[in-house]
Amino acid sequence: MLDGGFDLLELLRIGVDIALVWYVLYKIIMLIRGTKAIQLLKGIVVVLIVWGISIAFELHTIQYLTNQVLKWGFVVIIILFQPELRRALEQIGRGSLFSRSSKSEEEILEHRIEAIVKSCQYMAKRRIGALITIERETGMGDYAETGTLINGKLTHQLLTNIFTPNTPLHDGAVIIKEEEIFAAACYLPLSESPFISKELGTRHRAAMGISEVTDAITIVVSEETGSISVTKNGELKRDFDQEGLRSYLRENLSLPVRASESKSRSQRGKDNG
């Protein structure tokens, strides 16, 4: 009984130890993600793989070289990455290292929605045409490759600036992926549906086309009228105001647990209509 209890406590201790190590590693990776330090981490992994292969196959020259790299690499890292290390130590001192990713999914979602809504409202008032596609489950990589990769943080200023007339990227669609503007000036497939109103232009047909082949949500700001339309799953909804667009995005971009709620709201809207 005592041995069994001791074994259980020992396993629990090992499990907690491993979990803490993985948690710290995860936070460190999240801290350096998007910085040049992540490239260094990839390089270290490659060196370790080469070092392991050299030991397994007794490649003494390569093993000697990789040993020297590992031996002096720590000093080189300190010299090359002083700013990143200083910033990390400052965050540890402020107690913010492990709170960098403390934003909830709801807060991140709200930031995305507000950036999109503010940009669309600004462009609608000034009759600036826009085509914005929001990636969901279906990957949009093939369509992003037809344009220019941006990989920039989503803000309403950047989003609006892309569609400013007579700028290099204003013509085409912007693809939004999570918290980033993934690509701009992208070409989307045009819908061939005969049920689309003749008064709608190429942007609306492209929005319908992408909604027919993916689960993306696409927002269109009309250059002629300034009206805001949204497509999803082959359906086009028109004449959104600021609050209506915000509510629609909250319902359709929210967490999966709220999908049933969104469906019931949508059904009630159809019944009322």
N, C-alpha and C positions, 0 to 999 in steps of 0.2 A: 504493500500500500504506500509506504514511504517512497520507495523507488519510483512507483508509478506517478506519485504526486510530484516528485523531483523532476522526472522526465517531462511532465506536462508544463511545469514552470520553466524549465530550460527551453522547451520548444517555443513557449510564449515569449520568452526573452529574446530568442533568436529572431522570431517573427517580427517583434517590435523593432529590433535593431535593423533588420533589413528594410522594413517599411520606412523608417526614419531616413536611412541612407538614400533610398529611392526618392523620397519626398524632397530632400535637399538637392539631389541631382536634378530633379524636375524643375525646381525653382531656379537653379542656376542656369539651366538651358533656357527657361522662359526669360531670364534676365538678359542673356546675351543674344537671344533671337533677334534677327534683323540688324545685328551689328557685324563688324568685320571679325569679331572674335569667334563667330560661329564657323567661319572658314578655317580658322586656326584649329578649332576642335575637329573638323573633318580631316585636316592634315594630320593631327595627332593619331586619329583612328587608323589612317592609312599607314603611318609609320609603325604602329603597333602590329598591324596585320603583317606587314613585311618582316618585322622582327620575329613574329611567331613562325612564319614560313621559313625564315633563315635558320631558326633553331631546329625545326622539324626535319629539314633536308640538309642540315649541317653545312650551310653556306657561310663559311667563316668570314669571308671578306664583307659580305652584306651585313652579317651579324655585328661585326666590329663597327661598321659605319652607323648602323642604327643605334648601337649602344652609345656612341658618341653624341648622336642627335638627342637621345633621351637624357644623357648625362648633362649636357649643356643647354638643353632646350628650355629648362625652367628659368635660367638666367635670361635667355633671349626673350621669353614671354614677358618677364617683368619689365624689360627695357622697352619692348615694342608696344605693350598694352598698359602703360602707366595711367592714361586717362580712364580707361575702363575699370582698372583695378581700384583707382582712387574713388571713382564713382560708386563702385560696389561697397567699398569700406565705409563711405559716407552713408550709404543706405543702411548698412548694418548698424552704424552708430545712431541713426535716427529711428531704427527699428522698422524700416520700411522695405527691407529686402524681401521679406516674405509676405508683404501685403501689396506688392505691385499688381498682382492679378486678382485683387480682392473685389473687383467689380462683379456684380451678379450678371447673369445672362439677361435679365430684364433691363438692367441699366445700359448694357451694351446695345441691346435692341432699341431702346429708346433713343440713344445717341444716333444710331443709324437712321431711324425714322425721322428725327428732327432735322438732320442734315439734308435728307432727301426732300422733305416737305418745304423747308425754307428755300431751298434752291428752286424747286418747281414754282412756288409762289412768286418768287422774284422774277423768274423768267416769264411766267404767265402774264404778269402785269406789264412787262416790256415787250411782249410778243416775240420772245426769243424761242425758236423751235428747239425741241430737245427730245431725245429718245434714250430712255434709261432702263436697262434690263437688270433685274436683281436675281442672281443665281440662288437656287434652292437646292434640291436634291440632285437634279440632273447637271452634270458638269458642262461648263460653257467654254472649255479650253479650245475646241475647234473654232468657235466663232471669235474668240479673243485673238487667235492667231491671224485673223484677217485684218486686224487693226494694229494699234500701237500699244504695247504693254506699258502700264503706268505703275502698278503696285504701290500706289500712294494711299496714305491714310484718308479715309472718307471724311470730308468736311464740305459744308455747303458752299464755301468760298471756292474751293478747287473744282467742285462739280459745276458750279455756275460758270467759272472761268473757261472751262473746256468748251462749253457751248456758245461762248461769245462769238458773234459773227465775224467772219474774215480772219479767224485764227486757224492754225494748221489742223486742229483736231475737232473742229466744231461739226463737221459733216460726218454722219454715221452715228452708231450707238455707243453708249458707255455701258460697260458691264461691271456691276458691283458684286464683289465676292466677300461675304462676311463683313469685316470692318474696312475693307480696302476698295478703292477704285482699281479694278483689275486691269481694264484695258479701255481704250477710247478709239473712235473712228472705225468701229467694227461694222462689218456687213452682216445683216441678218436676212434669213430667207423670206421672201415676199409670199404672202398668202394668196392663193388662187381662188379663194371662196367667192362665189357669185353673190353672196348675201351681204357683203360689205358695201356700205353706202358709197355712191359715186362721188359724193362731196369730200370724202376722206382721201388724203394723199398717201404718198409713199411711206411716210413714217408710221401711219396707222396700219398699213398693209404689212410692213416689216414687224410691227408689234404683234399683229395677229399671227403672222407666220411663225415667229419664234414661240408663241404660246401654243401652237399646234404641235410642235415637235419636242418641246421641253415643258417642265413645270415652272419655269421662271415667271416672275411678275414683271411686266413691262409698263412703264409710264411714258405717255406721249404728251408733250406740250405743243399745242398747235401754233405755228408761226403766223397763220392768218387770223385766227380768232382769239388766241391766248387761252383756249379751253384746255383742261387737263383730262386725259382719258387713261384708262388702265385696262390691260389685257391679262387674262390668266386662263389656261386650259381651253383655249379657243373661243373665249367669250370676251366681248368688248363692252366696257362700261364707260360712260361719258359724263362730262360736266361735273367734275369733282371740285369742291371748294377746298380751302385749306384744312378745315376740321374734318371734312368727309374723307380726304385723302389720308390724313393721319389715322383716323379710325379704321379705314380699310387696311392699311399696312399693319396696324397693330393686330388686327384679327388674323391676317393671312401670313404674317411673318412671325407670329408668336410661337411659344413653345408647343410641342406636340400635345401636351396634356390639355391644351385649350382649343384643340382643333374641333372637338365636338361642339364647344361653345360657339366658335366662329361659324360653324355650319348652321347651327340653329338660328344665329343672328341673321345670317344671310338669307335663310329661308323665310324668317319673319319679314325681312325687307322686301322679298319678292311678293309675299302675300299682301303686304301693305300697298305695294306698287300696283 
